[in-house]
Amino acid sequence: MVNYAWPLSSPTLRYPLNSQPDQPGQPDQPGRPAWSRPLDEDRAYITNPHAIRTLAHPSRLTMLRRLQADGPATATECARIAGVTPSAASYHLRQLARYGFVGPAPGRGDRRERIWQSLIRGYRIDEVETSGPAQLEAEIQLQHAMADGSDDLLRRWIQRLPHEPLEWQAAAMIGTKTIRVNADELGSLFERIAELIQPYLANRRSTAQAPTDARLVHVDLRMFPWEDTAALRLAPEQPEN
């Protein structure tokens, strides 16, 4: 499952309006989480495999995130944050528009360049229409793109760290922890952390609602298991060269 969400009608996306949350799984339902995963009426649920492949590009993810967090922008403005040319940004935005992720926004009085806006607040990829090796590969490509985009933001932060105000140097955090949980506990923990962040999300909290010194801050949640250490202990030793 990939999490990342004003919904509009689209053949690519489904919106669980007036839906009931998932019910907790039962012990005799293997593979179904025992924790309840609530359906979010503001989140798009991506079901089209082609849409997943369209998202699987770091520049497209960065531009979509920019439009979600900071409002409408031109292709040139999106290009600056994504590190691509305006023509490349325009192409990527048109691809995102094909599947309902972005669309035209009201103009600013200057008609020389199109204004784009995000049409979704966030998204979740699950219950995809088709499954198989090709589908799994598309989801893996998307996760690689998400990781690459997040890593790029981190590298850029580290490069400018010496020039940042001291209060932001102290407040910004990069840390890792190792926890011991089963799959159900991990899924539940992720949802609890995501719920804690909800009031601060830039696509929900406007500039007028936030403190005057607030900035856009990147939050990266990565929670995944180590390799199976028991299996590694049982694996035959490799001869030394």
C-alpha positions in Angstrom: 0.0 0.0 0.0 1.2 3.5 -0.8 -0.1 6.5 1.1 0.5 9.8 0.3 -5.0 13.6 -1.2 -10.8 18.2 -3.1 -11.8 15.3 -5.0 -13.2 15.6 -8.5 -14.8 12.9 -10.6 -12.2 10.8 -12.5 -12.1 7.3 -14.0 -8.7 6.9 -12.4 -9.7 7.6 -8.8 -12.5 6.6 -6.6 -13.6 8.6 -3.5 -15.1 6.8 -0.6 -17.8 9.4 0.0 -20.3 8.3 2.7 -18.3 5.0 3.0 -18.0 3.1 6.2 -14.5 2.4 7.6 -13.0 -1.0 7.1 -14.0 -3.5 9.8 -11.3 -5.1 11.8 -10.1 -8.4 10.3 -10.7 -11.8 12.0 -8.1 -14.4 12.8 -9.5 -16.6 10.1 -8.9 -14.0 7.4 -5.2 -14.2 6.6 -3.6 -11.2 5.0 -6.3 -8.8 6.2 -5.1 -6.3 8.8 -6.7 -6.7 12.3 -6.6 -2.9 12.7 -9.2 -0.7 11.2 -8.0 1.4 8.2 -10.5 4.3 8.0 -11.5 5.6 4.6 -10.7 9.3 4.2 -13.3 11.3 2.2 -10.7 13.8 1.2 -8.3 11.2 -0.2 -8.3 9.8 -3.7 -8.0 6.0 -3.9 -6.0 5.1 -7.1 -7.3 2.1 -8.9 -5.9 2.5 -12.4 -2.5 0.8 -12.9 -1.6 3.3 -15.7 -2.1 6.2 -13.2 0.4 4.5 -10.8 3.0 4.4 -13.6 2.3 8.1 -14.4 3.0 9.0 -10.8 6.2 7.0 -10.7 8.5 9.9 -11.5 10.3 12.1 -8.9 9.7 15.4 -10.8 5.9 14.7 -11.1 5.7 13.8 -7.4 7.6 16.9 -6.5 5.3 19.1 -8.6 2.2 17.5 -7.3 3.4 18.0 -3.8 4.1 21.6 -4.5 0.6 22.3 -5.9 -1.0 20.5 -2.9 1.0 22.3 -0.3 1.4 25.8 -1.7 -1.5 26.3 -4.1 -1.8 26.9 -7.9 1.4 27.6 -9.9 2.6 27.9 -13.4 4.8 25.2 -15.1 7.8 27.6 -14.7 7.2 27.8 -11.0 6.8 24.1 -10.7 10.0 23.6 -12.8 12.1 25.6 -10.2 11.2 23.3 -7.3 11.5 20.1 -9.4 14.8 21.1 -10.9 13.6 20.6 -14.6 13.1 23.0 -17.5 9.7 24.7 -17.9 9.0 22.7 -21.0 9.6 19.5 -19.2 7.5 20.6 -16.3 4.6 21.4 -18.7 4.9 17.9 -20.2 4.8 16.3 -16.7 1.8 18.4 -15.6 -0.1 17.4 -18.7 0.6 13.7 -17.9 -0.7 14.2 -14.4 -3.8 15.9 -15.8 -4.6 12.9 -17.9 -5.4 11.0 -14.8 -7.1 13.7 -12.8 -4.3 14.6 -10.4 -4.0 18.2 -11.5 -6.0 20.6 -13.7 -6.2 24.1 -14.9 -6.7 26.8 -12.3 -8.2 30.3 -12.6 -5.8 32.7 -14.3 -4.0 35.6 -12.7 -4.8 38.1 -15.3 -1.8 37.2 -17.5 -2.9 34.6 -20.1 0.6 33.9 -21.4 1.1 30.9 -19.2 -1.4 28.3 -17.8 -2.0 28.1 -14.1 -2.2 24.5 -12.6 -3.8 23.3 -9.4 -3.9 20.0 -7.6 -7.3 18.3 -7.8 -6.6 15.9 -4.9 -5.4 16.4 -1.3 -3.7 13.1 -1.0 -4.0 9.5 -2.3 -3.8 5.9 -1.4 -3.0 3.0 -3.7 -4.8 -0.2 -2.8 -7.4 -2.5 -4.3 -6.0 -1.9 -7.7 -8.0 -3.1 -10.7 -5.5 -5.6 -11.9 -2.7 -7.5 -10.2 0.4 -9.4 -11.3 4.1 -8.9 -11.8 3.6 -5.8 -14.0 1.4 -4.2 -11.5 3.8 -4.9 -8.6 6.6 -3.5 -10.7 4.6 -0.2 -11.2 4.1 0.1 -7.5 7.7 -0.6 -6.8 8.7 2.1 -9.3 6.4 4.6 -7.6 7.9 3.8 -4.2 11.4 4.3 -5.6 10.3 7.7 -7.1 8.9 8.7 -3.7 12.1 7.7 -1.9 14.3 9.5 -4.5 12.3 12.7 -4.3 12.3 12.7 -0.5 16.1 12.0 -0.4 16.7 14.9 -2.8 14.8 17.3 -0.5 16.9 16.0 2.4 20.2 16.5 0.6 19.2 20.0 -0.4 18.3 20.8 3.3 21.7 19.5 4.4 23.5 21.7 1.8 21.8 24.9 3.0 21.9 24.0 6.7 24.8 26.3 7.6 22.8 29.2 6.1 19.5 28.5 7.9 18.4 30.4 11.1 19.6 28.7 14.3 16.0 28.0 15.5 15.3 26.0 12.3 18.6 24.2 12.6 17.7 23.1 16.1 14.0 22.3 15.3 14.6 20.2 12.2 15.1 16.5 13.0 16.6 13.5 11.2 16.5 10.4 13.3 16.0 6.6 13.1 14.5 4.1 15.6 14.2 0.3 15.5 11.0 -1.1 16.9 9.7 -4.6 17.5 6.1 -5.0 16.2 4.0 -7.4 14.1 2.3 -6.3 10.8 -0.9 -5.2 12.5 0.8 -3.1 15.1 3.0 -1.5 12.4 -0.1 -0.5 10.3 -1.9 0.8 13.4 1.2 2.8 14.5 1.5 4.4 11.0 -2.2 5.5 11.1 -1.8 7.0 14.6 1.3 9.0 13.6 -0.5 10.2 10.4 -3.5 11.3 12.5 -1.3 13.3 14.8 0.1 15.2 11.8 -3.3 15.9 10.2 -4.0 19.3 11.8 -0.7 20.7 10.5 -1.0 19.5 6.9 -0.3 22.4 4.5 -3.3 21.4 2.3 -5.6 21.7 5.3 -4.0 24.5 7.3 -3.9 27.8 5.3 -1.2 30.5 5.6 -3.8 32.6 7.5 -4.3 29.8 10.1 -0.7 29.1 10.8 1.8 31.3 12.8 3.3 34.1 10.8 6.8 32.5 10.9 5.5 29.1 9.7 7.3 27.4 6.8 6.5 24.4 4.6 8.3 21.4 6.3 8.8 18.0 4.7 7.8 15.0 6.8 9.0 11.6 5.7 7.5 8.5 7.3 9.3 5.3 6.4 8.4 2.2 8.4 9.5 -1.2 7.0 10.8 -4.4 8.4 14.5 -5.5 8.4 15.4 -8.5 6.5 14.3 -11.7 8.2 17.2 -12.1 10.7 16.1 -15.6 11.6 16.3 -16.7 7.9 19.7 -14.9 7.6 21.1 -16.9 10.6 20.0 -20.2 9.0 21.4 -19.3 5.6 24.5 -21.2 4.6 27.7 -19.3 5.2 29.5 -18.0 2.1 33.1 -19.1 1.8 35.6 -16.3 2.2 37.6 -15.3 -0.8 
